[in-house]
Amino acid sequence: MLEPTRVGLIGYGYWGPNLARNFHQLPQANLVAIADLDAKRLEEPARLYHARTYTDYRELLADLTLDAIAISTPARTHFEIASAALEHGKHVLVEKPLAVSSDEARQLIALAERKGRVLMTGHTFEHNPAVWKMRELVQQRAIGDVYYIYANRVNLGRVQRDINALWSIAPHDISILLYVLGAMPLDVSARGATYISEKVEDVVFVTLTFPNKILAHVHASWLDPSKTRQMTIVGSEKMIVYDDVDAEAKLRIYDKGVYKHGSAFGESQLKIHSGDIYIPKIDMSEPLRNECAHFIECVRDNKCPRTDGENGLRVVRVLEAAQASLACQGKVIRIE
């Protein structure tokens, strides 16, 4: 039997404790070291997990006993830390976004390939059973042709100063869109506004055009009065509402649509159909636990992750184009 994979975690701020808990609970992993700039933060994981702690991540990377590294630090540091981890021969999981430019993402992909190490992006919602089901329904054309999709991911809180709502919040819905549709958008436009800080947009509205005339819209903000995590897919035959906040019904399928019906005076007549609402049974499991378990599986079995470096690069390319559009007051930017 293989020994548990020895994992080090860099970053124990907002998301790091969740990663630490999951790696600690996985029988095939052993969380042995954690690094964070704030020594006070490290008191908790030292007590809970008996992990070695470091205030300098470079000391953690020098630990020859570690097999893999999870990175949960500010986005601007992802490239530097992930590069260093790969250079030290570690397998690497980087929380979203993979990097802050497509050039950085490509360099990480090339380095991981050169070192023969797993590089995985933490697009947690691609490890969510409800999103798996939504992709299945779309790919099997259970709702007919997809017309358009819109997503709201808003909340009041966790205001950031060094990264805007586009790069902080929108990667979740962009990764879901690319995964569910199985395609890259052709172009993107984005508008946003700064209210709390003069440097970063607190709210963004992103519009993406996908092949087959599919239109998608993403609203991301940390200035809304209530927490909303919802995506609606409108199809030619049925519609899907995915509500991540709803504990009872993550997915609702609406048997509703508008159909052409007969003709009068040479013109088709439109008929509105409104049928049942169906809630599919989904065996839910914690997406982050699925993500961590998948990472460990890929490390142990030398497998390519579902959300590999190329997956992370695709999302970064969309974010880059949206950022360029933001800077040009909503200009449509083609994605090559």
N, C-alpha and C positions, 0 to 999 in steps of 0.2 A: 504494500500500500504506500502511495506517495505521501511524503510529509506535507503538512499544510503549507500553502504558499505564504511566505513571510512578506507582509505589506507594511510600507511606510506611508504616512499621510503628511502632506505639507499644506498647512492652512487649517486652523481650528476656529474660524470665525463664525460666519453665518451658516454655511452649509457643511463645513467640516465635521461638526458633531454628528450629523446624520450619516455621513460616510463612515465615521469611526464606529458608530453603533452597529451598522450593517456588516462591516468587515469583521468586527469582533464576534458577531453572532454566527457567521458562516463557519461551518465545521471544517471546510476545506481551506480556510484562510486563517492566518495568525497575525493580528495587528500588533506589531512589536515596537514601532517608533513613530513619534509625531513631532512635527516642527511648527512653530508659530513665533512671530516676532514678539508677541506679548507673553512674557513669562507667567503672568497671572492666569491667563487662559489655560496654560498647560497643567495647572494644578488638578483640574477635573479629570482629564484623560489619564494622568498618572495614577490617580486614585481609582478610577473606574476600571481601567484596562491594564494597569501595571506596565504601561508602555514607557520605553525610554523617551525622553523629551529633549528637544533642542530649540534654541532661539535662532540658530543659523541653519537654514536648510542644507547648506553645503556640508555641514557636519553629518547630517542625516544621510545624504547621498554617499558619503564616504564609508558608510556602514556596509561592509562586505557581506553581511548575513542577509541583507534584504534582496528579495526577488523582484518586487514590483512597487511602484509608487503611484499614489493617487494625489492629484493636485487640485486644491480648492482655494485658490488665492485670487486676488484681483486680476481681471482679464489682461491688463497691460503686462503682467508678469508671466503669463502662461508660456510664451515662447522661450524666454530665458530659462525658466525652471525646467520645462519639459526637455529642452535641448540638453541641459546639464544632466538630467536623469538618464536620458538615452545614451549620452556619452559615457556614463558610468555603467552602462550595460543593463539598466533596469527596464522592465516593461512599464508602460505608462498609461494611466487613465487621467484625462484632463477634463475638468468640468467645462461646460459651455461658456463662451465660445472657445473653440480650439485655439484660436489666435485672433489678433486684431487686424490681420491683413491676410490676403490669399497668398502672398509671397512667403510670409512666416509659416503658414499652414503647409505649403508645399515643401518648405525646407524641413519641417518636422516629419513629414511623410517620407521624404528621401532619407533622412537620418535613421528613422526607424527601420526602413528596408535595408539600409547599409549595415546596421547593427544586428539585424535579424531579431528585432524585438516587437512586441505587440504595442500598437498605438491605438488607443480607443478614446472617442469623444463622449462626454457625459450628456448625451441627449436623452434625458431620463424618460420623456414621454414616448419614445420609441420602444420602451420596455414596459409599457402600460397595457394590460390585457384589453382595456376598453378601446384603446387606439388600435391594437391589433385587430379587433373585431370590426372597427370602422374601416380599416384598410381592406379587410376581407370583403365587406359588403360593397365597397366601391369597385374593387378589382373584379369582383364577380358580376358587376353591373346589376346588383340587386335593387338599386334605386334608379335604374335606367342611366341615361347620360347625365353626367354632372354638369349643372349649369353654372353655379357660383357657390362660393364658400365665404363665410365671414367669421372672424374670431375676436372675442373680447377677453383680454387678460389685464385686468385692472385691479387696483387695490389702493388703500390709503396707508402709505408707510413704506419703509425701507428706501427712503430717498437717497440717491447716490450722488456723489460730487465729481467723480472722475470718469463716469461712463453714463451715457444717456439711456433713456428707456428703450431705444431701438436695440442696443447691444446687450442690455441687461435683461429685458423681459421678452422681446419679440423672437429671440432665437428658438424658444419653445414652440411657438406656433408655426414658425417657418419650417422647423424640422418636421413637425407633424404634417404640414402641407406637402412637403417633398416626399415624405414617406407614404402617405395615404394615396397621393396621386401617382407616385412612381415616376415623376418627371420634374425637370427644372423649369422655372418660369422663363418666359421669353423676354420679359421686361419688367421693370418695377418703377414705381414713383412713390415719393414719401413727403409728407408735410408734418411739421412738428412745431412746438413752441417751448420757450424757456420761461418759467415763472419763478421758481425758487432760486435758481442759479443762472447767471448770465452765460455760463459755458456749456451746459448740457440740457438737452430737451427733456422735459418732464413728461410730455405726452407726444406720441407719434401715431400717425395714421398711414399705413403702408398698403398700397394697392399693387397686386401682382397679376400679370397676364400669363396663363399657362396655355399649352397647346390645346387645340379643339375648342377655342373660345372660352375656356374656363377662366372666370374672374375670381380673384380672392382678395380679401381685405382683412387687415390685422390692425386692431386698436390696442395699443399698449400704454399704460400710464400708472404712475404711483400717486396720483392725486385724486382718485375717485373715492366716493363715500363708502363703497362696500366692495367686498372681494368677489370678483367674477372671473371664472375660468370656463368659458363656454365657446364652443365652435358649432356652427350650423352649416350643413351641406344640403343644398337644394338640388334635387335631381329631377329628371323629366317624369319619373313615375312615383318616387317617394322622396322623403326628406329625413335627414338624421340630425338630431341635436345631441351633442356630447357635452355634458356638464360635469366637470371634474370635481366640483364642490358638492354635488348631490350624492349623498352616501347610499341612497336607495336605488337610484336609477342613473347610472353613468351615461347610458345611451337610451334614447327614445327614437323609434322609427315611426314616422308619420306617413300613413298611406294617403297622401294628398298630392294633387297635381292639377295641371291645366292641360286639356287634351283638345286636339282638333276633332270635330264631330260632324260628319256629314258636310253638306254645303247648301248654300242658298244663293241664288243669283250668281253662281260661279265663284263664290268665296266660301272658304272653310269657316265653320262655326266653332267657337271655343266653348268647352264645357269644363266646369270646375268639379273635380272629384274629391270628396272628403270621406275617407274611410277610418279604420281603426288606428289607434296608437299602440304600438307593440314595444315592449321592453324586453330585450333579449337577456337570457341568463348568462352572466359572465362570471367565471371563477376568478375573482379579483385577488391579486397579491400585490405587495408593496412594490411599485415600479423601481425604486432605488435599490431594494434588495435584489430584484431581478437583474438590474444593471451591474451591481457588484458581483453577483454570482456568475453572470455571463463573462465579465472581465477575467475572473479567476479561472473559469473554464477555458477561455481562449489562451491564457498563459500556460495552463497545465497541459492542454492538448494541442498547442501550436495552431490554433484556429484563427481565422480572420473575424474580428468582431462585427456584429451587425451594424454598429455605429463606429466604423473605423475612421482612419484619418481622412480618407476621401469623402466620407459622409460629412465630417466636420468642415472640410474645405468647401463643399457645396453650399453649406449654410453660410459660411463666411463670405463667399462670393455674392450671395444675395444681400447680406448685410452691407457689404462694401458698396454695391450698386445703390441700395436704399440710402446710405449715408451720402453718396454723391448727389442723389436726388434732393435730399434735405438741404444740402448746401446750395442747390440751384432752385430753391423754392418750388419743389415738386416736379421738376423736369423729368420726363420719362427717360429712363436709362436702359439701354439694351444690355442683356446679359449674354456675353459671347460664349 
